[in-house]
Amino acid sequence: MKLKVIVRFVLTIVIFAIAIFTSRKLWDRYMNSPWTRDAKVRADIVNVAADVSGLVDRVVVKDNQLVRKGDLLFVVDRERYALALSQAKARLAASKAQMVMKQQEAYRRARVDASVVSTENRESARSQADAAEAAYQESAVAVDTASLNLRRTEVRAPVDGYIANLNVHRGDFAAAGAAKLAIVDKNSFWVYGYFEETKIRLIRLGDPVEIKLLGSEQPMKGHIESLARGISDHDNPAGKELLSDVNPVFNWVRLAQRVPVRIKIDDVPKNVQLVAGTTCTVIARPSVRRPGA
């Protein structure tokens, strides 16, 4: 009878010890391990706009399409800018003829004896020749500008990426500088992990990390690239007189702030598709720590 009591007592102690040990491990993993479920896949988004204004004549891409750098996206009415180029070339020809005529006049007057043509007339002829040459150079620049505008009627992809927010159709008016579509740069994906401030001390630049996308069991590998050095303080905005407007209410439960940590993706499995804005979990694998770190 005593043996049964002793066995029950020992089993109770063992189970209680295992429960305490497991609880401590789970607490350490959840509270003191550098990981977060609050992470987002990010990418560089390039807003694409026409450099010249005009009616859209042709759109050659579709939403979500993969394009390469230099691929044609859409074309703004070329006819108007082709006419502008022809006009600029005509003005250039006229300026050249005027310049040649003025230079010949200046040359002839410079060779005539001073008793026939005064110094003032010679200087005037030389000045007119110089002005005609300047007008010719200005016309040449106008031709280059018109030629550039004609080339810019073809809007091309600045990077390799995916078309997003396609908001241009044939017949639309494209205003210069107004974005008509965006391109998600396919070579710029990274992850922003929002770590609690209590866990920042556990990570260092260069630490390897494991990234798991929500809905995908296949992990990706990366490393800590940088840590944000500032976040907004919502409890201390500026008042009307630009003085601190301190919140007089203090909540007894204070949640840890989350600090953005930029993570470079080193390896993406072939069957994993990255989408900017999606959620993921980041688990840091800290390197060997210094004593007390």
C-alpha positions as CSV (number, residue, x, y, z in Angstrom):
1,M,0.0,0.0,0.0
2,K,2.8,2.4,0.9
3,L,4.5,1.5,-2.4
4,K,1.5,2.6,-4.4
5,V,1.3,5.9,-2.5
6,I,5.0,6.5,-3.1
7,V,4.7,5.7,-6.9
8,R,1.7,8.0,-7.2
9,F,3.6,10.8,-5.4
10,V,6.6,10.4,-7.6
11,L,4.5,10.3,-10.8
12,T,2.8,13.5,-9.6
13,I,6.1,15.2,-9.0
14,V,7.5,14.1,-12.4
15,I,4.4,15.2,-14.3
16,F,4.4,18.6,-12.4
17,A,8.1,19.0,-13.2
18,I,7.6,18.2,-16.9
19,A,4.7,20.7,-17.0
20,I,6.8,23.4,-15.5
21,F,9.8,22.6,-17.8
22,T,7.5,22.6,-20.9
23,S,5.8,25.8,-19.8
24,R,9.1,27.5,-19.3
25,K,10.4,26.4,-22.7
26,L,7.2,27.5,-24.4
27,W,7.4,30.9,-22.6
28,D,11.0,31.4,-23.6
29,R,10.2,30.4,-27.2
30,Y,7.2,32.8,-27.4
31,M,8.6,35.7,-25.4
32,N,12.3,35.5,-25.7
33,S,12.9,34.1,-29.2
34,P,13.5,36.4,-32.1
35,W,10.5,35.6,-34.3
36,T,7.4,37.3,-35.5
37,R,4.2,36.4,-37.4
38,D,3.8,40.1,-38.3
39,A,5.9,40.3,-41.4
40,K,5.1,41.5,-45.0
41,V,6.6,40.8,-48.4
42,R,7.6,44.1,-50.0
43,A,8.9,45.1,-53.4
44,D,9.9,48.3,-55.3
45,I,6.9,49.7,-57.1
46,V,7.8,51.8,-60.2
47,N,5.0,54.2,-61.3
48,V,5.1,54.6,-65.1
49,A,3.9,57.8,-66.8
50,A,4.2,59.2,-70.2
51,D,6.9,61.9,-70.7
52,V,4.8,63.7,-73.3
53,S,1.1,64.5,-73.4
54,G,-1.4,63.2,-76.0
55,L,-4.0,60.6,-76.8
56,V,-3.1,57.0,-76.2
57,D,-2.9,55.3,-79.6
58,R,-2.0,51.8,-78.6
59,V,-1.7,49.6,-75.4
60,V,0.4,46.5,-75.9
61,V,0.4,45.0,-72.3
62,K,-2.2,43.4,-70.0
63,D,-2.7,43.7,-66.2
64,N,-0.3,41.4,-64.2
65,Q,1.8,40.6,-67.3
66,L,5.5,40.0,-66.9
67,V,7.6,42.5,-68.9
68,R,11.3,43.0,-69.4
69,K,13.3,46.2,-69.2
70,G,12.8,48.1,-72.5
71,D,9.6,46.3,-73.6
72,L,7.0,48.6,-75.1
73,L,4.0,49.3,-72.8
74,F,1.9,51.9,-74.6
75,V,2.2,54.5,-77.4
76,V,1.0,58.1,-77.2
77,D,-0.2,59.7,-80.5
78,R,3.0,59.9,-82.6
79,E,1.5,61.9,-85.5
80,R,1.5,65.2,-83.7
81,Y,5.1,64.8,-82.5
82,A,6.2,63.7,-86.0
83,L,4.7,66.9,-87.4
84,A,6.5,68.9,-84.7
85,L,9.8,67.3,-85.7
86,S,9.2,68.1,-89.4
87,Q,8.5,71.7,-88.4
88,A,11.6,71.9,-86.3
89,K,13.7,70.5,-89.2
90,A,12.2,73.1,-91.6
91,R,13.1,75.9,-89.2
92,L,16.6,74.5,-88.9
93,A,17.0,74.6,-92.7
94,A,15.8,78.2,-92.8
95,S,18.2,79.1,-90.0
96,K,21.1,77.5,-91.8
97,A,20.3,79.4,-95.0
98,Q,20.1,82.7,-93.0
99,M,23.4,81.9,-91.2
100,V,25.2,81.2,-94.4
101,M,24.0,84.4,-96.0
102,K,25.0,86.5,-93.0
103,Q,28.4,84.9,-92.8
104,Q,29.1,85.6,-96.5
105,E,28.0,89.2,-96.1
106,A,30.4,89.6,-93.1
107,Y,33.2,87.9,-95.1
108,R,32.7,90.2,-98.1
109,R,32.6,93.4,-96.0
110,A,35.7,92.3,-94.1
111,R,37.7,92.1,-97.4
112,V,36.5,95.4,-98.7
113,D,38.8,98.4,-98.2
114,A,38.1,100.6,-95.1
115,S,37.5,103.6,-97.4
116,V,34.5,101.8,-99.0
117,V,32.9,100.1,-95.9
118,S,33.1,101.7,-92.5
119,T,34.3,99.8,-89.4
120,E,30.8,100.2,-87.9
121,N,29.3,98.4,-90.9
122,R,31.9,95.6,-90.6
123,E,31.1,95.1,-86.9
124,S,27.4,95.2,-87.6
125,A,27.7,92.5,-90.3
126,R,29.9,90.4,-88.0
127,S,27.3,90.7,-85.2
128,Q,24.4,89.7,-87.5
129,A,26.5,86.7,-88.6
130,D,27.0,85.7,-85.0
131,A,23.3,86.1,-84.2
132,A,22.4,84.0,-87.2
133,E,24.7,81.3,-86.1
134,A,23.2,81.3,-82.6
135,A,19.7,81.1,-84.1
136,Y,20.9,78.1,-86.1
137,Q,22.2,76.3,-83.0
138,E,18.9,77.1,-81.2
139,S,17.0,75.5,-84.1
140,A,19.3,72.4,-84.0
141,V,18.5,72.0,-80.3
142,A,14.8,72.3,-81.1
143,V,15.2,69.5,-83.6
144,D,16.9,67.3,-81.0
145,T,14.1,68.1,-78.5
146,A,11.4,67.3,-81.1
147,S,13.2,64.0,-81.9
148,L,13.4,63.1,-78.2
149,N,9.7,63.9,-77.7
150,L,8.9,61.6,-80.7
151,R,10.9,58.8,-79.2
152,R,9.2,59.4,-75.8
153,T,5.8,58.7,-77.3
154,E,6.7,55.1,-76.9
155,V,6.5,54.3,-73.2
156,R,8.8,51.4,-72.3
157,A,9.4,49.4,-69.1
158,P,12.2,50.8,-66.9
159,V,12.7,47.5,-65.1
160,D,11.9,43.8,-65.3
161,G,8.6,43.2,-63.4
162,Y,4.9,42.7,-63.4
163,I,2.3,45.1,-64.6
164,A,0.0,46.3,-61.8
165,N,-2.9,48.8,-61.7
166,L,-3.1,49.1,-65.4
167,N,-5.2,52.3,-65.9
168,V,-4.6,53.2,-69.5
169,H,-6.7,52.4,-72.6
170,R,-6.7,53.3,-76.2
171,G,-8.3,56.8,-76.6
172,D,-7.4,58.0,-73.1
173,F,-5.5,61.2,-72.7
174,A,-2.1,60.7,-71.2
175,A,-0.9,63.8,-69.3
176,A,2.9,64.1,-69.0
177,G,3.9,62.9,-65.5
178,A,0.6,61.3,-64.6
179,A,1.1,57.7,-63.7
180,K,-0.9,55.3,-65.8
181,L,0.4,52.0,-64.5
182,A,2.8,50.5,-62.0
183,I,5.4,47.8,-62.3
184,V,6.4,45.5,-59.5
185,D,10.1,45.1,-59.8
186,K,10.6,41.3,-59.8
187,N,14.3,41.6,-58.7
188,S,13.6,43.8,-55.7
189,F,11.5,41.6,-53.3
190,W,12.4,41.8,-49.6
191,V,10.6,41.2,-46.3
192,Y,9.8,43.7,-43.5
193,G,9.5,41.9,-40.2
194,Y,7.9,43.8,-37.4
195,F,9.7,42.6,-34.3
196,E,8.6,43.5,-30.8
197,E,11.0,46.0,-29.2
198,T,11.8,43.5,-26.4
199,K,13.2,41.1,-29.1
200,I,15.4,43.6,-31.0
201,R,18.3,42.9,-28.6
202,L,18.3,39.3,-29.7
203,I,19.1,39.9,-33.4
204,R,22.1,41.3,-35.2
205,L,22.8,42.5,-38.7
206,G,23.6,39.5,-40.9
207,D,21.8,36.9,-38.8
208,P,20.2,34.2,-41.0
209,V,16.4,34.0,-40.9
210,E,13.8,31.5,-42.0
211,I,10.8,32.9,-43.9
212,K,7.5,31.1,-44.1
213,L,4.7,32.5,-46.3
214,L,1.2,32.3,-45.0
215,G,-0.3,29.3,-46.9
216,S,3.0,27.8,-47.8
217,E,5.0,25.2,-45.9
218,Q,8.2,25.6,-47.9
219,P,10.5,28.0,-46.1
220,M,12.7,30.6,-47.7
221,K,16.1,31.7,-46.5
222,G,17.3,35.2,-45.9
223,H,19.3,37.4,-43.5
224,I,18.9,40.6,-41.5
225,E,19.8,43.5,-43.7
226,S,19.0,46.5,-41.5
227,L,16.9,47.8,-38.6
228,A,14.7,50.9,-38.6
229,R,16.0,53.7,-36.4
230,G,12.8,55.4,-35.7
231,I,9.0,54.8,-35.4
232,S,6.2,57.3,-34.8
233,D,5.1,58.2,-31.3
234,H,1.3,58.3,-31.4
235,D,1.1,59.4,-27.7
236,N,3.2,62.6,-28.2
237,P,1.9,64.7,-31.2
238,A,2.6,68.4,-31.5
239,G,0.0,70.8,-30.3
240,K,-1.2,74.1,-31.8
241,E,1.8,76.0,-30.4
242,L,4.1,73.2,-31.6
243,L,4.5,72.0,-28.0
244,S,4.2,68.4,-27.0
245,D,0.6,67.3,-26.5
246,V,1.2,64.6,-23.8
247,N,-1.6,62.1,-23.4
248,P,-2.7,62.2,-19.7
249,V,-4.2,58.7,-19.8
250,F,-1.8,55.8,-19.2
251,N,-3.0,52.3,-20.0
252,W,-2.0,49.7,-17.4
253,V,-1.4,47.2,-20.1
254,R,1.4,48.5,-22.3
255,L,2.0,46.6,-25.5
256,A,5.5,46.4,-26.9
257,Q,6.2,48.6,-29.9
258,R,7.0,46.8,-33.1
259,V,10.2,47.8,-34.9
260,P,10.6,47.3,-38.7
261,V,13.5,45.0,-39.6
262,R,14.4,44.7,-43.3
263,I,15.2,41.2,-44.4
264,K,17.0,40.3,-47.7
265,I,15.7,37.2,-49.3
266,D,18.6,35.0,-50.3
267,D,16.9,31.9,-51.7
268,V,13.4,31.5,-53.2
269,P,12.2,28.0,-54.1
270,K,11.1,27.5,-57.7
271,N,7.5,26.7,-56.7
272,V,7.1,29.7,-54.3
273,Q,5.5,32.8,-55.8
274,L,6.2,36.1,-54.2
275,V,3.5,38.7,-54.0
276,A,4.1,42.1,-52.5
277,G,1.9,42.8,-49.5
278,T,1.4,39.1,-48.4
279,T,1.9,38.0,-44.9
280,C,4.7,35.7,-43.6
281,T,6.4,34.5,-40.5
282,V,10.1,35.3,-39.8
283,I,12.2,33.2,-37.5
284,A,15.7,34.5,-36.8
285,R,18.6,32.2,-36.2
286,P,20.9,34.2,-34.0
287,S,24.6,33.8,-34.5
288,V,26.9,33.1,-31.6
289,R,26.4,35.8,-29.0
290,R,28.9,37.6,-26.9
291,P,28.6,37.0,-23.2
292,G,25.7,39.1,-21.8
293,A,24.3,39.8,-25.3
